[in-house]
C-alpha cells in the first residue's frame, strides 16, 4: 500500500533541488486563514487523491503561504538558516528512518551525534567528560536542564522545600519561566538595569531573599533574544560555585558566538556551567529542530532523566560503555536530529561555521554604524552579537508597524518592532550569512527621516 512511487519521488527531488538552487530565497508574504481553508478543503478524507495533484496543491497553495525564514531579508526573529548540505542530509535521516533513542538500536547515529556535541563542548570549554544530547529546541533544553537542577537542589536541601527558586533576570527567555512553572519552581528576579545579569546584582538579590537557601539554580543568558546581550558569565559562575547553585547557561541563540574570535571574550565563564543549551538551528545553520543540551557531569543528568520500565530494561546495561540520548532529557523517542549538523561540520569544517558567524556579526556592526551616522535615528545600545536595536525619533508603535508592513509588501525585508524599557524600537536580527550591505542600506533608507 505504501510502496515507493519512483515518479513521485523524482518530482519531489526536482522540486526540492529547484528550491535549494535559488540564488536568493524570496521572502513571500504569508497567507490568510480563510483562503487556505478553502484551498485545503477536501484533501484529507476517507479516499485518497492522485499524489501529483496533492503535491501540486502543496507547492502552489501551501508552501508559498509563508514568510521564508531562510531568506537573507528575514530579520524579524532569530531565524533558521540551514546550510544546503545539512538540508540534504536531513532527507537522508528521514529516508533511513533514523532515530536516536538508544545505543543498542542506533549506535552509529548516536556516535556521530556525540562527535558533533563534543565539538560544541570543546568550543564552550567544557571538560572531556561533558556530554548530553540533541533536543527539539531551547525550550526543551531549558526544561530538561532545570529538572536536573531542581532534583539535585532538593537533594541538597533534604527535600525540605516545596518550591525551590531559580535566580534569573527579566531578560531571560520566556521558556525559562514556563519550565519553572512546569517544575513547580519560583523565580528570584535579579535586577538588571543594563539588561545583563551582573555578579553584584546577583549577590544583592540573594542577600535580599527571604529564604536564600531555597535558591537551587541560576540561569544566565549568553545572547538575549531581544537584544543579543551576554550576561556576566564569569562573575555569575563564581557566585554559583560559592553558593553551591546549579549554573545553567541559556545560549540557545547566542551560544554559537563562542566560535567567533571577535566576540569570544564575552563568553568567558561559560566553561564553568553545569549545563548549556545551544541551538544549531538558530546560528549554526542546521535544519529545524535541533538544540544541543550539554552537561558538565552527564551521570548526574542521567540519574534524573533515565526512564525505567520493563520494556526499557534491555537498553539499560550499566556494565557496558553505552550512551543513550534518551537518558539526558525528558524525552524518550527522538529523531537523530543532530546528524544534519554533524554532516555539515564534517563536510565544511568548523572554520566555515566560524566565518559564517563572523559575517553576520560584521553585518550587525555595519547596520549599527549606519544607524549612528543617520540623523533622526538613535542606536539603543551597542550590539554585542548580531541584534541591532534603534529608534526613529518621534515614532510610536503604529509608525513602526506601518513601516514593517511596507517593507514586507515591497519584499525589501521582514522586520518587526520590539520594546525596550517600555518604548517601541526597531529590531534587526542578523543570522543569515548572505545578508548584504546593500540590503541593510535599503532598509535604513526606508526609515531614515
C-alpha positions in Angstrom: 0.0 0.0 0.0 2.8 2.4 0.9 5.3 1.4 -1.8 7.7 3.8 -3.4 6.3 5.7 -6.3 9.5 6.5 -8.2 7.9 9.1 -10.5 6.6 10.9 -7.4 10.0 10.6 -5.7 11.7 12.3 -8.6 9.1 15.0 -8.8 9.7 15.7 -5.1 13.5 15.6 -5.5 13.3 18.0 -8.5 11.1 20.4 -6.5 13.5 20.4 -3.6 16.6 20.8 -5.8 14.9 23.7 -7.6 14.2 25.5 -4.3 17.7 24.9 -2.9 19.3 26.2 -6.2 17.7 29.6 -5.9 20.3 32.4 -5.6 18.1 34.2 -3.0 15.1 32.7 -1.3 12.2 35.2 -1.8 10.5 36.4 1.4 6.9 35.9 0.3 4.1 37.3 2.5 2.3 34.6 4.4 -1.3 33.6 3.9 -4.8 34.1 5.2 -6.8 31.5 7.2 -10.0 31.5 5.1 -8.1 31.4 1.8 -6.0 28.4 3.0 -9.0 26.6 4.4 -10.7 26.9 1.0 -7.7 25.6 -0.9 -7.2 22.6 1.5 -10.9 21.7 1.6 -11.5 18.0 0.8 -7.8 17.0 0.5 -8.0 14.8 3.6 -10.8 12.2 3.9 -11.6 8.5 3.5 -10.4 8.3 -0.1 -7.0 9.3 -1.3 -6.0 11.5 -4.2 -3.6 11.5 -7.1 -0.2 12.2 -5.4 0.8 14.6 -8.1 -2.4 16.6 -7.5 -1.6 16.8 -3.8 2.0 17.7 -4.5 0.9 20.4 -6.8 -1.5 21.8 -4.2 1.3 21.9 -1.7 3.7 23.8 -3.9 1.0 26.0 -5.4 -1.1 26.9 -2.3 0.6 25.8 0.9 4.4 26.3 0.5 4.1 29.9 -0.7 1.9 30.8 2.3 4.9 31.6 4.5 7.4 34.3 5.2 10.6 32.5 4.4 12.9 32.4 7.4 15.8 31.3 5.2 15.7 34.5 3.2 18.6 36.9 3.8 16.0 39.6 4.1 14.3 37.9 7.1 15.5 40.0 10.0 12.5 39.9 12.4 13.4 36.9 14.5 16.4 34.6 15.2 15.6 32.5 12.1 16.7 29.1 10.9 19.1 29.4 8.0 20.1 25.8 7.4 23.0 25.1 5.1 22.1 23.3 1.8 24.4 20.5 2.9 22.6 19.9 6.2 19.2 20.1 4.5 20.1 17.4 2.0 21.4 15.2 4.8 18.2 15.7 6.7 16.5 14.0 3.8 18.8 11.0 4.4 17.9 10.9 8.0 14.2 10.8 7.2 14.6 8.3 4.3 16.5 5.9 6.5 14.0 6.3 9.4 16.9 7.1 11.8 16.0 7.8 15.4 18.3 8.5 18.3 16.9 6.7 21.3 19.5 4.1 22.4 23.0 2.8 21.7 21.5 -0.7 21.3 19.4 0.3 18.3 21.4 3.1 16.6 25.0 3.1 17.8 26.3 4.7 14.6 24.0 7.7 14.6 24.5 8.2 18.3 28.3 8.1 17.9 28.1 10.7 15.1 25.8 13.0 17.1 28.2 12.7 20.1 31.0 13.8 17.8 29.1 17.0 17.0 28.3 17.5 20.7 31.9 17.1 21.5 32.9 19.8 19.0 30.4 22.2 20.7 31.6 21.2 24.2 35.2 21.9 23.2 34.2 25.3 21.8 32.5 26.1 25.1 35.4 24.8 27.1 33.7 22.0 29.0 35.8 19.1 30.3 36.4 15.9 28.5 33.7 14.1 30.3 31.0 16.5 29.3 28.1 15.3 27.1 24.4 15.3 26.5 22.0 15.1 23.7 20.2 17.0 21.0 16.6 18.1 21.8 14.0 19.9 19.8 14.8 23.4 20.9 15.9 25.8 23.6 12.6 25.4 25.5 13.2 21.6 25.8 16.8 22.1 26.7 16.0 24.6 29.5 13.2 22.4 30.9 15.5 19.3 30.9 18.4 21.2 32.5 16.3 22.8 35.2 14.7 19.4 36.0 18.2 18.2 36.9 19.0 21.4 38.8 15.8 21.1 40.8 16.3 17.4 41.8 19.9 18.0 42.7 19.0 21.1 44.7 16.2 19.3 46.5 18.6 16.5 47.4 20.9 19.1 48.9 18.0 20.6 50.9 16.9 17.1 52.0 13.6 17.6 50.2 12.6 20.2 52.7 11.5 22.8 50.2 8.1 23.0 48.5 9.0 25.4 45.7 12.7 25.8 45.0 13.8 29.0 43.4 15.9 30.0 40.3 17.8 33.2 40.0 17.3 35.0 36.7 16.7 38.4 35.1 13.7 39.7 33.3 15.6 39.3 30.0 15.8 35.5 30.4 14.0 33.6 27.6 10.3 33.1 28.2 10.8 29.3 28.1 12.7 29.5 31.4 9.6 30.9 33.2 7.5 28.2 31.6 9.9 25.5 32.6 9.8 26.7 36.2 6.0 26.7 36.1 6.0 23.1 34.9 8.6 22.1 37.5 7.0 23.8 40.5 9.8 26.3 40.9 9.7 30.0 41.5 11.8 32.9 40.2 14.2 35.0 42.2 14.3 38.1 40.0 17.8 39.7 39.7 17.6 43.4 38.8 19.5 44.3 35.6 19.4 48.0 34.7 21.5 47.4 31.6 19.6 44.2 30.7 22.6 42.0 31.7 22.9 39.9 34.9 25.9 41.1 36.9 27.7 39.4 39.8 26.9 42.3 42.3 23.2 42.3 41.3 23.0 38.5 41.8 24.7 38.8 45.2 22.3 41.6 46.2 19.3 39.6 45.1 20.5 36.5 47.1 21.2 38.6 50.1 17.7 40.2 50.0 15.9 36.8 49.5 13.7 35.7 52.4 15.0 32.1 52.1 18.2 32.2 50.1 18.8 28.6 50.9 15.8 27.7 48.7 17.6 29.1 45.6 18.9 26.0 43.8 20.0 27.4 40.4 20.9 30.5 38.5 20.2 30.9 34.8 22.5 33.2 32.8 21.8 34.1 29.2 24.5 34.1 26.5 22.8 36.2 24.0 19.4 37.6 25.0 16.8 37.0 22.3 15.6 40.6 22.3 19.0 42.4 22.2 21.7 39.8 21.9 23.4 40.7 25.2 25.6 38.4 27.2 25.4 38.2 31.0 28.5 38.4 33.2 29.1 34.7 32.9 32.4 34.6 34.8 31.0 36.6 37.7 27.8 34.7 37.9 29.7 31.4 37.7 31.9 32.3 40.7 28.9 33.2 42.8 27.1 30.0 41.8 30.2 28.0 42.8 30.4 29.7 46.1 26.7 29.2 46.9 26.5 25.6 45.6 24.0 26.6 42.9 23.4 24.9 39.6 24.8 27.2 36.9 22.8 26.9 33.7 23.6 29.0 30.6 20.9 29.6 28.0 22.9 30.1 24.8 20.1 28.9 22.5 20.7 31.9 20.2 24.0 33.5 21.1 26.0 30.5 22.3 27.3 29.8 18.8 29.2 33.0 19.2 31.9 31.0 21.2 33.2 30.0 17.7 33.8 33.7 16.7 37.2 35.1 17.8 35.9 38.7 17.7 33.3 38.1 20.5 34.7 35.0 22.3 35.8 37.1 25.3 32.1 37.9 26.0 31.6 34.2 26.9 34.4 33.9 29.5 32.9 31.9 32.3 30.6 29.7 30.2 33.2 26.9 30.6 32.2 26.7 34.3 28.5 26.0 33.5 26.8 22.9 34.8 24.5 22.8 31.8 24.5 24.8 28.5 21.9 25.0 25.7 23.0 26.0 22.1 20.5 25.7 19.2 22.3 24.8 16.0 19.0 25.5 14.1 19.5 29.2 15.1 23.1 30.3 14.4 24.8 27.1 13.4 23.0 26.6 10.1 21.3 23.3 10.9 17.6 22.5 10.0 14.7 22.6 12.4 14.5 21.2 15.0 17.9 20.9 16.7 19.2 22.1 20.1 22.3 20.9 21.8 22.0 20.2 25.6 25.3 19.8 27.3 26.1 18.8 30.9 29.4 19.1 32.7 28.5 16.0 34.7 26.4 13.7 32.5 25.9 11.0 35.1 24.1 13.5 37.3 21.7 14.2 34.5 21.3 10.5 33.6 20.3 9.8 37.2 17.4 12.3 36.9 16.2 11.6 33.3 16.6 7.8 32.8 13.1 6.3 32.3 12.7 2.8 33.9 10.2 0.2 32.7 10.3 -3.5 31.9 10.3 -2.8 28.2 13.3 -0.5 28.6 15.5 -2.8 30.6 17.2 -4.1 27.5 18.7 -0.7 26.6 20.0 0.0 30.1 23.0 -2.2 30.6 25.2 -0.3 33.0 28.0 -2.8 32.6 28.6 -1.6 29.1 30.1 1.7 28.0 27.0 2.8 26.1 25.3 6.2 25.6 21.5 6.5 25.4 20.4 10.0 24.3 17.1 9.3 25.9 18.8 9.4 29.3 19.7 13.0 29.2 16.4 14.9 28.6 12.8 14.4 29.4 12.2 12.7 26.0 12.3 9.1 25.1 11.5 8.8 21.3 13.5 11.3 19.4 14.8 11.9 15.9 18.5 11.7 15.2 18.2 15.5 14.8 21.9 16.1 15.4 23.0 14.2 12.3 22.5 17.1 9.8 24.7 19.3 11.9 27.3 16.6 12.2 27.3 16.1 8.4 27.7 19.8 7.8 30.5 20.1 10.3 32.3 17.1 8.7 31.9 18.4 5.2 32.6 22.1 5.7 34.8 22.1 8.8 34.3 24.3 11.9 36.3 27.2 10.3 33.5 27.6 7.7 30.9 27.9 10.6 33.2 30.4 12.3 33.4 32.5 9.2 29.7 32.5 8.6 29.0 33.7 12.2 31.7 36.4 11.8 30.0 37.6 8.6 26.7 38.1 10.5 28.5 39.9 13.3 30.1 42.2 10.8 26.8 43.0 9.2 25.3 43.9 12.6 28.2 46.2 13.3 27.7 47.8 9.8 24.0 48.3 10.5 24.7 49.9 13.9 27.3 52.2 12.3 24.8 53.2 9.6 22.1 54.0 12.2 24.6 56.0 14.3 25.5 58.1 11.3 21.9 58.9 10.3 20.3 62.0 11.8 16.9 61.2 13.3 17.9 57.6 14.2 19.3 56.6 17.6 21.1 53.4 18.4 19.5 52.0 21.6 22.6 50.0 22.7 25.8 48.9 21.2 25.3 45.4 19.7 27.3 42.7 21.4 26.3 40.0 19.0 24.1 40.2 15.9 21.0 42.1 17.1 20.6 45.8 16.4 18.0 47.9 18.3 17.4 51.5 17.3 14.6 54.1 17.3 13.3 56.7 14.9 12.8 60.0 16.7 9.2 60.7 17.4 7.8 57.4 16.2 5.1 55.4 18.0 4.1 51.7 17.7 1.8 52.5 14.8 4.6 54.1 12.9 6.9 51.0 13.3 4.0 48.7 12.4 3.3 50.6 9.2 7.0 50.6 8.3 7.2 46.9 8.9 4.1 46.2 6.7 5.5 48.4 3.9 8.9 46.6 3.9 7.2 43.2 3.7 4.8 44.3 1.0 7.6 45.6 -1.1 9.7 42.5 -0.3 12.6 44.6 1.0 12.7 42.8 4.3 10.8 41.2 7.1 11.4 43.2 10.3 9.2 43.8 13.4 9.4 46.3 16.2 10.0 45.3 19.8 10.0 47.1 23.1 13.0 48.4 25.1 12.4 49.9 28.5 8.7 50.2 27.7 9.2 52.1 24.4 8.8 50.8 20.8 12.1 50.3 18.8 13.1 48.8 15.6 15.0 45.5 15.7 17.2 43.9 13.1 18.4 40.3 13.8 21.3 39.1 11.6 21.8 35.3 11.3 21.9 34.8 7.6 25.5 35.0 6.3 24.3 36.2 2.9 22.6 39.4 4.1 24.4 42.2 2.3 25.3 45.8 3.0 23.1 46.8 0.1 20.1 45.1 1.8 20.9 46.9 5.1 21.3 50.3 3.2 17.9 49.7 1.6 16.2 49.0 5.0 17.8 52.0 6.7 16.8 54.3 3.8 13.1 53.5 4.4 13.1 54.6 8.0 15.6 57.5 7.9 14.0 60.9 8.1 
